[in-house]
């Protein structure tokens, strides 16, 4: 799948943000993972949020982000928070 907008949760705006950080296909998105992608986008774009994290995780899984359970979303949020705090220290 070469067009990122064909993935669930990814519209033109998010696809452009992905392209800006060098992600142009599904395999690149999977390889980097949702947490790392949001962190990378956040280096130059202050509009990142947990909903973007969930949207990207849903895109990787091939589901709308609403289908990700609350427990899984909490795990993603906790992982993101842990990594972002760790990176902020350096």
Biopython code that builds the backbone (N, CA, C, O; Angstrom):
import numpy as np
from Bio.PDB.StructureBuilder import StructureBuilder

atoms = [
    (1, "UNK", "N", (0.851, -1.174, 0.000)),
    (1, "UNK", "CA", (0.000, 0.000, 0.000)),
    (1, "UNK", "C", (0.893, 1.233, 0.000)),
    (1, "UNK", "O", (1.535, 1.541, 1.004)),
    (2, "UNK", "N", (0.930, 1.911, -1.088)),
    (2, "UNK", "CA", (1.833, 3.048, -1.224)),
    (2, "UNK", "C", (1.202, 4.373, -0.818)),
    (2, "UNK", "O", (1.928, 5.303, -0.464)),
    (3, "UNK", "N", (-0.115, 4.493, -0.858)),
    (3, "UNK", "CA", (-0.766, 5.741, -0.500)),
    (3, "UNK", "C", (-1.198, 5.671, 0.963)),
    (3, "UNK", "O", (-2.106, 4.915, 1.312)),
    (4, "UNK", "N", (-0.552, 6.453, 1.809)),
    (4, "UNK", "CA", (-0.846, 6.401, 3.240)),
    (4, "UNK", "C", (-2.290, 6.750, 3.564)),
    (4, "UNK", "O", (-2.827, 6.277, 4.565)),
    (5, "UNK", "N", (-2.925, 7.566, 2.738)),
    (5, "UNK", "CA", (-4.312, 7.954, 3.020)),
    (5, "UNK", "C", (-5.284, 6.797, 2.833)),
    (5, "UNK", "O", (-6.457, 6.922, 3.183)),
    (6, "UNK", "N", (-4.827, 5.689, 2.296)),
    (6, "UNK", "CA", (-5.681, 4.501, 2.189)),
    (6, "UNK", "C", (-5.760, 3.746, 3.510)),
    (6, "UNK", "O", (-6.606, 2.869, 3.681)),
    (7, "UNK", "N", (-4.882, 4.086, 4.439)),
    (7, "UNK", "CA", (-4.893, 3.452, 5.754)),
    (7, "UNK", "C", (-5.971, 4.099, 6.623)),
    (7, "UNK", "O", (-6.270, 5.283, 6.466)),
    (8, "UNK", "N", (-6.554, 3.323, 7.538)),
    (8, "UNK", "CA", (-7.523, 3.924, 8.460)),
    (8, "UNK", "C", (-6.874, 5.058, 9.249)),
    (8, "UNK", "O", (-5.696, 4.980, 9.597)),
    (9, "UNK", "N", (-7.620, 6.084, 9.522)),
    (9, "UNK", "CA", (-7.227, 7.200, 10.388)),
    (9, "UNK", "C", (-6.260, 8.203, 9.760)),
    (9, "UNK", "O", (-5.940, 9.211, 10.389)),
    (10, "UNK", "N", (-5.793, 7.957, 8.554)),
    (10, "UNK", "CA", (-4.804, 8.856, 7.958)),
    (10, "UNK", "C", (-5.426, 9.631, 6.806)),
    (10, "UNK", "O", (-5.749, 9.080, 5.754)),
    (11, "UNK", "N", (-5.582, 10.926, 7.042)),
    (11, "UNK", "CA", (-6.067, 11.821, 5.996)),
    (11, "UNK", "C", (-4.891, 12.537, 5.371)),
    (11, "UNK", "O", (-3.733, 12.211, 5.634)),
    (12, "UNK", "N", (-5.198, 13.510, 4.547)),
    (12, "UNK", "CA", (-4.155, 14.248, 3.828)),
    (12, "UNK", "C", (-3.190, 14.962, 4.778)),
    (12, "UNK", "O", (-1.981, 14.961, 4.549)),
    (13, "UNK", "N", (-3.717, 15.566, 5.835)),
    (13, "UNK", "CA", (-2.865, 16.327, 6.752)),
    (13, "UNK", "C", (-1.868, 15.427, 7.468)),
    (13, "UNK", "O", (-0.680, 15.741, 7.526)),
    (14, "UNK", "N", (-2.340, 14.316, 8.012)),
    (14, "UNK", "CA", (-1.434, 13.404, 8.707)),
    (14, "UNK", "C", (-0.469, 12.751, 7.726)),
    (14, "UNK", "O", (0.699, 12.547, 8.057)),
    (15, "UNK", "N", (-0.932, 12.423, 6.537)),
    (15, "UNK", "CA", (-0.043, 11.844, 5.519)),
    (15, "UNK", "C", (1.086, 12.821, 5.196)),
    (15, "UNK", "O", (2.231, 12.406, 5.018)),
    (16, "UNK", "N", (0.774, 14.105, 5.121)),
    (16, "UNK", "CA", (1.807, 15.115, 4.851)),
    (16, "UNK", "C", (2.809, 15.177, 5.991)),
    (16, "UNK", "O", (4.011, 15.299, 5.753)),
    (17, "UNK", "N", (2.334, 15.095, 7.219)),
    (17, "UNK", "CA", (3.242, 15.105, 8.369)),
    (17, "UNK", "C", (4.158, 13.887, 8.324)),
    (17, "UNK", "O", (5.345, 13.983, 8.635)),
    (18, "UNK", "N", (3.602, 12.744, 7.938)),
    (18, "UNK", "CA", (4.416, 11.536, 7.807)),
    (18, "UNK", "C", (5.458, 11.708, 6.707)),
    (18, "UNK", "O", (6.622, 11.347, 6.886)),
    (19, "UNK", "N", (5.042, 12.254, 5.578)),
    (19, "UNK", "CA", (5.981, 12.484, 4.477)),
    (19, "UNK", "C", (7.109, 13.421, 4.894)),
    (19, "UNK", "O", (8.256, 13.248, 4.481)),
    (20, "UNK", "N", (6.776, 14.411, 5.712)),
    (20, "UNK", "CA", (7.768, 15.385, 6.163)),
    (20, "UNK", "C", (8.900, 14.721, 6.946)),
    (20, "UNK", "O", (10.045, 15.167, 6.884)),
    (21, "UNK", "N", (8.580, 13.651, 7.684)),
    (21, "UNK", "CA", (9.623, 12.957, 8.451)),
    (21, "UNK", "C", (10.175, 11.745, 7.701)),
    (21, "UNK", "O", (10.916, 10.941, 8.267)),
    (22, "UNK", "N", (9.811, 11.621, 6.429)),
    (22, "UNK", "CA", (10.386, 10.572, 5.601)),
    (22, "UNK", "C", (9.607, 9.282, 5.520)),
    (22, "UNK", "O", (10.098, 8.297, 4.969)),
    (23, "UNK", "N", (8.407, 9.268, 6.056)),
    (23, "UNK", "CA", (7.580, 8.064, 5.975)),
    (23, "UNK", "C", (6.626, 8.224, 4.797)),
    (23, "UNK", "O", (5.760, 9.099, 4.787)),
    (24, "UNK", "N", (6.807, 7.366, 3.817)),
    (24, "UNK", "CA", (6.011, 7.468, 2.597)),
    (24, "UNK", "C", (5.212, 6.201, 2.305)),
    (24, "UNK", "O", (4.430, 6.172, 1.355)),
    (25, "UNK", "N", (5.399, 5.152, 3.112)),
    (25, "UNK", "CA", (4.659, 3.916, 2.872)),
    (25, "UNK", "C", (4.382, 3.188, 4.188)),
    (25, "UNK", "O", (4.972, 3.482, 5.227)),
    (26, "UNK", "N", (3.480, 2.247, 4.101)),
    (26, "UNK", "CA", (3.036, 1.459, 5.247)),
    (26, "UNK", "C", (4.208, 0.757, 5.933)),
    (26, "UNK", "O", (4.301, 0.775, 7.160)),
    (27, "UNK", "N", (5.094, 0.146, 5.169)),
    (27, "UNK", "CA", (6.215, -0.586, 5.753)),
    (27, "UNK", "C", (7.111, 0.320, 6.592)),
    (27, "UNK", "O", (7.617, -0.100, 7.632)),
    (28, "UNK", "N", (7.309, 1.546, 6.152)),
    (28, "UNK", "CA", (8.119, 2.502, 6.924)),
    (28, "UNK", "C", (7.410, 2.877, 8.223)),
    (28, "UNK", "O", (8.052, 3.049, 9.259)),
    (29, "UNK", "N", (6.097, 3.003, 8.164)),
    (29, "UNK", "CA", (5.306, 3.308, 9.356)),
    (29, "UNK", "C", (5.417, 2.170, 10.363)),
    (29, "UNK", "O", (5.636, 2.406, 11.551)),
    (30, "UNK", "N", (5.266, 0.946, 9.893)),
    (30, "UNK", "CA", (5.381, -0.220, 10.780)),
    (30, "UNK", "C", (6.784, -0.291, 11.379)),
    (30, "UNK", "O", (6.949, -0.530, 12.575)),
    (31, "UNK", "N", (7.769, -0.086, 10.550)),
    (31, "UNK", "CA", (9.158, -0.199, 10.993)),
    (31, "UNK", "C", (9.471, 0.768, 12.126)),
    (31, "UNK", "O", (10.164, 0.403, 13.076)),
    (32, "UNK", "N", (8.972, 1.988, 12.036)),
    (32, "UNK", "CA", (9.261, 2.988, 13.055)),
    (32, "UNK", "C", (8.336, 2.824, 14.268)),
    (32, "UNK", "O", (8.771, 3.037, 15.399)),
    (33, "UNK", "N", (7.098, 2.458, 14.056)),
    (33, "UNK", "CA", (6.149, 2.300, 15.155)),
    (33, "UNK", "C", (5.486, 3.610, 15.534)),
    (33, "UNK", "O", (6.055, 4.685, 15.341)),
    (34, "UNK", "N", (4.297, 3.516, 16.066)),
    (34, "UNK", "CA", (3.494, 4.710, 16.335)),
    (34, "UNK", "C", (4.137, 5.663, 17.337)),
    (34, "UNK", "O", (4.100, 6.878, 17.143)),
    (35, "UNK", "N", (4.721, 5.131, 18.398)),
    (35, "UNK", "CA", (5.318, 6.002, 19.412)),
    (35, "UNK", "C", (6.469, 6.803, 18.827)),
    (35, "UNK", "O", (6.530, 8.020, 19.003)),
    (36, "UNK", "N", (7.370, 6.145, 18.142)),
    (36, "UNK", "CA", (8.525, 6.835, 17.563)),
    (36, "UNK", "C", (8.107, 7.825, 16.485)),
    (36, "UNK", "O", (8.706, 8.892, 16.352)),
    (37, "UNK", "N", (7.084, 7.474, 15.718)),
    (37, "UNK", "CA", (6.605, 8.386, 14.676)),
    (37, "UNK", "C", (6.083, 9.676, 15.291)),
    (37, "UNK", "O", (6.414, 10.764, 14.820)),
    (38, "UNK", "N", (5.276, 9.569, 16.330)),
    (38, "UNK", "CA", (4.727, 10.774, 16.971)),
    (38, "UNK", "C", (5.847, 11.602, 17.589)),
    (38, "UNK", "O", (5.826, 12.831, 17.508)),
    (39, "UNK", "N", (6.815, 10.948, 18.199)),
    (39, "UNK", "CA", (7.953, 11.689, 18.748)),
    (39, "UNK", "C", (8.710, 12.427, 17.645)),
    (39, "UNK", "O", (9.093, 13.584, 17.815)),
    (40, "UNK", "N", (8.922, 11.760, 16.529)),
    (40, "UNK", "CA", (9.649, 12.377, 15.402)),
    (40, "UNK", "C", (8.847, 13.552, 14.833)),
    (40, "UNK", "O", (9.413, 14.613, 14.568)),
    (41, "UNK", "N", (7.544, 13.374, 14.645)),
    (41, "UNK", "CA", (6.714, 14.485, 14.158)),
    (41, "UNK", "C", (6.785, 15.653, 15.140)),
    (41, "UNK", "O", (6.865, 16.813, 14.738)),
    (42, "UNK", "N", (6.754, 15.331, 16.424)),
    (42, "UNK", "CA", (6.762, 16.349, 17.467)),
    (42, "UNK", "C", (8.025, 17.187, 17.522)),
    (42, "UNK", "O", (8.023, 18.263, 18.121)),
    (43, "UNK", "N", (9.106, 16.718, 16.908)),
    (43, "UNK", "CA", (10.339, 17.495, 16.883)),
    (43, "UNK", "C", (10.172, 18.819, 16.137)),
    (43, "UNK", "O", (10.862, 19.799, 16.420)),
    (44, "UNK", "N", (9.237, 18.830, 15.172)),
    (44, "UNK", "CA", (9.050, 20.053, 14.384)),
    (44, "UNK", "C", (7.596, 20.522, 14.324)),
    (44, "UNK", "O", (7.293, 21.533, 13.692)),
    (45, "UNK", "N", (6.712, 19.797, 14.972)),
    (45, "UNK", "CA", (5.282, 20.105, 14.885)),
    (45, "UNK", "C", (4.675, 19.993, 16.275)),
    (45, "UNK", "O", (4.621, 18.908, 16.853)),
    (46, "UNK", "N", (4.225, 21.099, 16.796)),
    (46, "UNK", "CA", (3.691, 21.123, 18.155)),
    (46, "UNK", "C", (2.231, 20.653, 18.259)),
    (46, "UNK", "O", (1.632, 20.742, 19.330)),
    (47, "UNK", "N", (1.663, 20.160, 17.165)),
    (47, "UNK", "CA", (0.266, 19.729, 17.202)),
    (47, "UNK", "C", (0.121, 18.246, 17.507)),
    (47, "UNK", "O", (-0.987, 17.713, 17.439)),
    (48, "UNK", "N", (1.213, 17.569, 17.842)),
    (48, "UNK", "CA", (1.096, 16.148, 18.167)),
    (48, "UNK", "C", (0.288, 15.976, 19.452)),
    (48, "UNK", "O", (0.280, 16.843, 20.326)),
    (49, "UNK", "N", (-0.388, 14.837, 19.539)),
    (49, "UNK", "CA", (-1.219, 14.563, 20.710)),
    (49, "UNK", "C", (-1.441, 13.057, 20.807)),
    (49, "UNK", "O", (-1.036, 12.296, 19.928)),
    (50, "UNK", "N", (-2.083, 12.650, 21.878)),
    (50, "UNK", "CA", (-2.363, 11.228, 22.062)),
    (50, "UNK", "C", (-3.285, 10.695, 20.962)),
    (50, "UNK", "O", (-3.155, 9.543, 20.549)),
    (51, "UNK", "N", (-4.205, 11.521, 20.490)),
    (51, "UNK", "CA", (-5.097, 11.055, 19.426)),
    (51, "UNK", "C", (-4.309, 10.728, 18.153)),
    (51, "UNK", "O", (-4.664, 9.794, 17.434)),
    (52, "UNK", "N", (-3.255, 11.480, 17.869)),
    (52, "UNK", "CA", (-2.408, 11.160, 16.725)),
    (52, "UNK", "C", (-1.725, 9.815, 16.956)),
    (52, "UNK", "O", (-1.624, 8.997, 16.041)),
    (53, "UNK", "N", (-1.266, 9.596, 18.162)),
    (53, "UNK", "CA", (-0.650, 8.319, 18.524)),
    (53, "UNK", "C", (-1.616, 7.166, 18.289)),
    (53, "UNK", "O", (-1.254, 6.155, 17.688)),
    (54, "UNK", "N", (-2.846, 7.325, 18.767)),
    (54, "UNK", "CA", (-3.848, 6.267, 18.600)),
    (54, "UNK", "C", (-4.207, 6.077, 17.124)),
    (54, "UNK", "O", (-4.394, 4.950, 16.666)),
    (55, "UNK", "N", (-4.301, 7.177, 16.391)),
    (55, "UNK", "CA", (-4.622, 7.090, 14.963)),
    (55, "UNK", "C", (-3.544, 6.311, 14.213)),
    (55, "UNK", "O", (-3.853, 5.468, 13.371)),
    (56, "UNK", "N", (-2.287, 6.593, 14.519)),
    (56, "UNK", "CA", (-1.200, 5.895, 13.838)),
    (56, "UNK", "C", (-1.139, 4.426, 14.237)),
    (56, "UNK", "O", (-0.874, 3.562, 13.401)),
    (57, "UNK", "N", (-1.380, 4.149, 15.492)),
    (57, "UNK", "CA", (-1.409, 2.742, 15.926)),
    (57, "UNK", "C", (-2.542, 2.002, 15.232)),
    (57, "UNK", "O", (-2.371, 0.862, 14.800)),
    (58, "UNK", "N", (-3.704, 2.650, 15.124)),
    (58, "UNK", "CA", (-4.814, 2.042, 14.398)),
    (58, "UNK", "C", (-4.480, 1.812, 12.935)),
    (58, "UNK", "O", (-4.849, 0.785, 12.364)),
    (59, "UNK", "N", (-3.785, 2.762, 12.327)),
    (59, "UNK", "CA", (-3.383, 2.606, 10.924)),
    (59, "UNK", "C", (-2.460, 1.402, 10.771)),
    (59, "UNK", "O", (-2.591, 0.633, 9.819)),
    (60, "UNK", "N", (-1.544, 1.240, 11.692)),
    (60, "UNK", "CA", (-0.635, 0.091, 11.652)),
    (60, "UNK", "C", (-1.425, -1.206, 11.775)),
    (60, "UNK", "O", (-1.138, -2.185, 11.087)),
    (61, "UNK", "N", (-2.413, -1.204, 12.650)),
    (61, "UNK", "CA", (-3.222, -2.415, 12.872)),
    (61, "UNK", "C", (-4.307, -2.613, 11.811)),
    (61, "UNK", "O", (-4.890, -3.692, 11.703)),
    (62, "UNK", "N", (-4.570, -1.570, 11.036)),
    (62, "UNK", "CA", (-5.611, -1.661, 10.008)),
    (62, "UNK", "C", (-7.014, -1.487, 10.547)),
    (62, "UNK", "O", (-7.974, -2.021, 9.991)),
    (63, "UNK", "N", (-7.132, -0.719, 11.660)),
    (63, "UNK", "CA", (-8.435, -0.484, 12.278)),
    (63, "UNK", "C", (-8.608, 0.993, 12.601)),
    (63, "UNK", "O", (-7.626, 1.727, 12.710)),
    (64, "UNK", "N", (-9.854, 1.430, 12.754)),
    (64, "UNK", "CA", (-10.102, 2.773, 13.251)),
    (64, "UNK", "C", (-9.584, 2.839, 14.681)),
    (64, "UNK", "O", (-9.640, 1.844, 15.404)),
    (65, "UNK", "N", (-9.086, 3.981, 15.092)),
    (65, "UNK", "CA", (-8.467, 4.063, 16.415)),
    (65, "UNK", "C", (-9.445, 3.766, 17.536)),
    (65, "UNK", "O", (-9.034, 3.346, 18.617)),
    (66, "UNK", "N", (-10.725, 3.976, 17.299)),
    (66, "UNK", "CA", (-11.741, 3.700, 18.321)),
    (66, "UNK", "C", (-11.807, 2.221, 18.664)),
    (66, "UNK", "O", (-12.292, 1.849, 19.732)),
    (67, "UNK", "N", (-11.319, 1.374, 17.762)),
    (67, "UNK", "CA", (-11.351, -0.074, 17.990)),
    (67, "UNK", "C", (-10.226, -0.526, 18.923)),
    (67, "UNK", "O", (-10.223, -1.676, 19.364)),
    (68, "UNK", "N", (-9.293, 0.339, 19.223)),
    (68, "UNK", "CA", (-8.222, 0.012, 20.160)),
    (68, "UNK", "C", (-8.796, 0.166, 21.565)),
    (68, "UNK", "O", (-9.335, 1.216, 21.913)),
    (69, "UNK", "N", (-8.677, -0.873, 22.355)),
    (69, "UNK", "CA", (-9.295, -0.855, 23.688)),
    (69, "UNK", "C", (-8.700, 0.248, 24.564)),
    (69, "UNK", "O", (-7.584, 0.713, 24.331)),
    (70, "UNK", "N", (-9.459, 0.650, 25.564)),
    (70, "UNK", "CA", (-8.983, 1.686, 26.489)),
    (70, "UNK", "C", (-7.698, 1.248, 27.180)),
    (70, "UNK", "O", (-6.805, 2.060, 27.422)),
    (71, "UNK", "N", (-7.614, -0.042, 27.495)),
    (71, "UNK", "CA", (-6.415, -0.549, 28.147)),
    (71, "UNK", "C", (-5.198, -0.437, 27.224)),
    (71, "UNK", "O", (-4.116, -0.046, 27.662)),
    (72, "UNK", "N", (-5.379, -0.778, 25.957)),
    (72, "UNK", "CA", (-4.277, -0.678, 25.000)),
    (72, "UNK", "C", (-3.891, 0.784, 24.752)),
    (72, "UNK", "O", (-2.710, 1.104, 24.611)),
    (73, "UNK", "N", (-4.889, 1.664, 24.700)),
    (73, "UNK", "CA", (-4.586, 3.087, 24.535)),
    (73, "UNK", "C", (-3.803, 3.616, 25.740)),
    (73, "UNK", "O", (-2.886, 4.423, 25.587)),
    (74, "UNK", "N", (-4.168, 3.161, 26.923)),
    (74, "UNK", "CA", (-3.435, 3.576, 28.126)),
    (74, "UNK", "C", (-1.996, 3.078, 28.057)),
    (74, "UNK", "O", (-1.074, 3.809, 28.417)),
    (75, "UNK", "N", (-1.792, 1.850, 27.603)),
    (75, "UNK", "CA", (-0.434, 1.319, 27.465)),
    (75, "UNK", "C", (0.375, 2.150, 26.467)),
    (75, "UNK", "O", (1.539, 2.464, 26.714)),
    (76, "UNK", "N", (-0.245, 2.505, 25.341)),
    (76, "UNK", "CA", (0.428, 3.344, 24.350)),
    (76, "UNK", "C", (0.790, 4.702, 24.951)),
    (76, "UNK", "O", (1.906, 5.191, 24.776)),
    (77, "UNK", "N", (-0.160, 5.300, 25.655)),
    (77, "UNK", "CA", (0.069, 6.598, 26.291)),
    (77, "UNK", "C", (1.207, 6.502, 27.295)),
    (77, "UNK", "O", (2.090, 7.359, 27.324)),
    (78, "UNK", "N", (1.186, 5.458, 28.118)),
    (78, "UNK", "CA", (2.243, 5.286, 29.117)),
    (78, "UNK", "C", (3.603, 5.095, 28.457)),
    (78, "UNK", "O", (4.601, 5.651, 28.916)),
    (79, "UNK", "N", (3.649, 4.301, 27.371)),
    (79, "UNK", "CA", (4.896, 4.096, 26.645)),
    (79, "UNK", "C", (5.394, 5.410, 26.046)),
    (79, "UNK", "O", (6.577, 5.735, 26.141)),
    (80, "UNK", "N", (4.486, 6.155, 25.433)),
    (80, "UNK", "CA", (4.842, 7.443, 24.851)),
    (80, "UNK", "C", (5.376, 8.390, 25.919)),
    (80, "UNK", "O", (6.416, 9.022, 25.733)),
    (81, "UNK", "N", (4.664, 8.486, 27.034)),
    (81, "UNK", "CA", (5.089, 9.382, 28.109)),
    (81, "UNK", "C", (6.463, 8.991, 28.644)),
    (81, "UNK", "O", (7.298, 9.860, 28.898)),
    (82, "UNK", "N", (6.703, 7.709, 28.816)),
    (82, "UNK", "CA", (7.989, 7.242, 29.332)),
    (82, "UNK", "C", (9.131, 7.581, 28.379)),
    (82, "UNK", "O", (10.193, 8.030, 28.809)),
    (83, "UNK", "N", (8.907, 7.366, 27.088)),
    (83, "UNK", "CA", (9.944, 7.646, 26.098)),
    (83, "UNK", "C", (10.168, 9.156, 25.975)),
    (83, "UNK", "O", (11.309, 9.611, 25.907)),
    (84, "UNK", "N", (9.082, 9.930, 25.947)),
    (84, "UNK", "CA", (9.246, 11.373, 25.771)),
    (84, "UNK", "C", (9.926, 12.009, 26.984)),
    (84, "UNK", "O", (10.702, 12.951, 26.827)),
    (85, "UNK", "N", (9.654, 11.518, 28.164)),
    (85, "UNK", "CA", (10.327, 12.034, 29.364)),
    (85, "UNK", "C", (11.801, 11.659, 29.308)),
    (85, "UNK", "O", (12.668, 12.477, 29.614)),
    (86, "UNK", "N", (12.081, 10.425, 28.920)),
    (86, "UNK", "CA", (13.468, 9.963, 28.826)),
    (86, "UNK", "C", (14.238, 10.814, 27.818)),
    (86, "UNK", "O", (15.369, 11.217, 28.090)),
    (87, "UNK", "N", (13.640, 11.090, 26.659)),
    (87, "UNK", "CA", (14.310, 11.895, 25.637)),
    (87, "UNK", "C", (14.486, 13.342, 26.091)),
    (87, "UNK", "O", (15.466, 13.991, 25.724)),
    (88, "UNK", "N", (13.557, 13.845, 26.875)),
    (88, "UNK", "CA", (13.650, 15.234, 27.346)),
    (88, "UNK", "C", (14.825, 15.417, 28.300)),
    (88, "UNK", "O", (15.341, 16.527, 28.437)),
    (89, "UNK", "N", (15.248, 14.357, 28.952)),
    (89, "UNK", "CA", (16.362, 14.434, 29.888)),
    (89, "UNK", "C", (17.699, 14.622, 29.181)),
    (89, "UNK", "O", (18.656, 15.118, 29.777)),
    (90, "UNK", "N", (17.765, 14.227, 27.912)),
    (90, "UNK", "CA", (19.050, 14.255, 27.196)),
    (90, "UNK", "C", (19.171, 15.410, 26.285)),
    (90, "UNK", "O", (20.194, 15.565, 25.618)),
]
sb = StructureBuilder()
sb.init_structure("model")
sb.init_model(0)
sb.init_chain("A")
sb.init_seg("    ")
for serial, (resi, resn, name, xyz) in enumerate(atoms, 1):
    if name == "N":
        sb.init_residue(resn, " ", resi, " ")
    sb.init_atom(name, np.array(xyz, "f"), 0.0, 1.0, " ", f" {name:<3s}", serial, name[0])
structure = sb.get_structure()
